[in-house]
Structures are given as C-alpha cells and as structure tokens.
C-alpha cells in the first residue's frame, strides 16, 4: 500500500486518492447502516410477534 500511495503522490493524483478514500468510506458506512437496519428490523419483528402472542393469550382468557 505504501508503494501505491507514493506513486499516486508522485503523479499528482491526490484528488483521485481523496475521492477514492471518500467513496470507500461512504460505501463502508452504507454497508454498516444497512446491517444495523436489518438487525433493528429483526428486533422489532420479534417485539411485534411477542405483542401478538400476548394479545392471543389475553383474548383466549375471555
């Protein structure tokens, strides 16, 4: 990686390096946020399932 960075700096492509780093960071953040949303969605689905189970339990008592 050091050779790649040196080559980019010597050629004067700092803007391309900065753009690549920004795009990589943004993509990583997107992947992380999608994973977190999927995890939260599973927790919410479990919560709704438990509420439905309680509703059935109380409805059957009457």
Buried (B, 14 or more C-beta within 10 A) or exposed (E): EEEEEEEBEEEEEEEEBEEEEEEEEEEEEEEEEEEEEEEEEEEEEEEEEEEEEEEEEEEEEE
